[in-house]
Amino acid sequence: MDQFSDENHQAEGGSDPVDKRFNLRPDSDHRCCSRVTKEGEVQERKMGNQHRRNLMVVGFTLSALVLGGNFFHDQSGLASQRGDPMNVTRITVDHVRVVADKPFDRVVKAFEQQLGQFNPEVYKSLIAGEDVEKVRAKIEAMVGPSGFMLFRTSDHGALLRLAGQKKKAIQYLVGNPLFAIQMTQHDIRASLYAPLRVLLYENEHGKTCVEYDNPSSLFGQFGNAKVTDVANMLERKLAQLVAKAIQ
C-alpha cells in the first residue's frame, strides 16, 4: 500500500520528474539541442552570405578587367585609325668623353682648322635642277682635312651669361653630305643623326673636354649593314679629328 502510494505521488504530484537512467531533464535536453541547431543555422547563413559576397567581388573584378582591356584595345585601335600611334624604342648609345690639358681656346682652334665650311646654297642648286655632278663637285670642295665640314655652331657658354654664369662651351654640328647620302639612300631615318654633334667645353678644373656619341651606336639601331658600315667609318674619322685637336 505504501509502495503504491509512493509511485502515485511521483506520477501525479512530482513537478520536476527526472530520468534517473541518464540524469537529464527531458525538457532541458530539448532546449539545448534546439539552441545548438539555431546557432548552426545562423552560422551557415553567415558563411553563405560571405561566400556570395566573395563571388560578387570576383565577378566585378573580372568584368572590370575585361571592360578595361576592351577600352584600351579600342583606344589603341582608334589611334591606329587616326594614323598617329607612337612607337617608343629604347637603344643603347656609346658616349665618348675626352679630357685634355690643352687650353680650351687652342683646342677650339685646332678642331676648327680641320673642318671645311658647308654652304647651304647647294640645296637650292639641287632643287633648281642643276646638274648633280656639278653640285657634287661643289660639296667636295667644301670638305676639310678631316673629311668633315662645319654646318653650325651653338655657343652655349655665351648663352649662360643670361643665367649669370661665365663658361666656355661650344656645340659643333659637323658632317659631310656625301657621307650622309651613303646611309640615307638605304634608310632615310639615318638623317636623324646626320650631321653629328660634338661638344667642346671647359670644366670646373680648367680642363678641356670633348664629348660626342659614337656614330656606330646611333646608326646601328636601324639594323642595316650598309648604314652601319658608313657609321663605323664616321666613328674612326671623328676619333681622329678629336685626337688631333687635343694633341
Secondary structure, DSSP 8 states (H G I E B T S, - for coil): -HHHHHHHHHHHT-SS--BTTTTB-HHHHHHHHHHHHHHHHHHHHHHHHHHHHHHHHHHHHHHHHHHHHHHHHHHHHHHHHHT-----------EEEEEESS-HHHHHHHHHHT-EE--THHHHHHHTT--HHHHHHHHHHH--TTS-EEEEEEEHHHHGGGGT----EEEEEEE-HHHHHHHHTT-GGGGGG-SEEEEEEE-TTS-EEEEEE-HHHHHGGG--HHHHHHHHHHHHHHHHHHHHHH-
